[in-house]
Amino acid sequence: MEISTLATYHCLAFVWYFFVAYSVTHIETEEPPSELFLYGGQWKYLTVLNLVLQAVFYGVSFLADVLRLIKKLRCAKCVISSRDLLFSVLAFPASTFVSISFWTLYTYNRELVYPKSLDGVIPLWLNHAMHTAVFPFALLEILALPHRYPAKKKGLILLGFVAFLYISWVLWIYSVTGEWVYPLFALFSPSGLAAFFAGSLAIIVSCYNFGEFLNRMIWGQSKLSS
C-alpha cells in the first residue's frame, strides 16, 4: 500500500477511535444504571481502555507515515519500532480478546457482562463500535502492512505484565467498593476467579500468537526481516 494511502487510513482510524472513546467517556444520563458505579469511571472497563489504546496506536502509525513521507527516515525508524511493538503486543491481542470474549459472554448471558439496562444509556452503534468493529480494524491493519514482532519471550512478558496491571486494577476497585467491574466475577469463588483470570490470560496469549501467525502467513518471513 502506498505511504500516502496508509497515512490517510491511519489518520481516519485515529479520528474514528478518538471519536468513539470521546463518545463513551462523555455519555450523559440523568439516572445511570446501578451497574455503572462511579469509582474508576469508565476507566475500569477493558473495552474503554482498549479504545484509548487503539487511538494511541493509530496516532503513532500516522506519525510514522508522515515521517516517511517527509523523508525523516531516522526518526521514522524509531517510531515504526514503537508502532510495531504496540500493535503486536497490545493493540491486536486486546482488540481480538475484547471482541471475542464480549460477544461470547453476551450470547451466553448478557447480564453477566452488559446488562440490558445499558441499552438505554449506550446507543447500539456505540456498542458495536466498542465491541465489534475493533476486530475487523485489527485484521485490516495486518492486511495493510507488515509488522515486526518482538522475540516471543519478550512479547509475552510485556503482554503478561499489562494483563497483570489490569487484573490488579480490577481487584483494587473491588477492595475499595465491594463491587465487581463485571457482574460475572461475583459468580466465582476466589479459586474460581483465579482460574478464570488464568484462562483469560491463556486466551489473550492465543490472540497474540494468532496475530503473529497471520502476520507471517500474509507477509512471509523475508518481508518481515527486510
Salt bridges, closest charged atoms under 4 A:
ASP65 OD2 - HIS10 ND1 2.51
ASP84 OD1 - ARG83 NH2 2.97
ASP119 OD1 - ARG110 NH2 2.88
ASP119 OD2 - LYS116 NZ 3.95
GLU141 OE1 - HIS10 NE2 3.01
GLU141 OE2 - HIS147 NE2 2.87
GLU212 OE1 - LYS152 NZ 3.27
GLU212 OE2 - ARG216 NH2 3.62
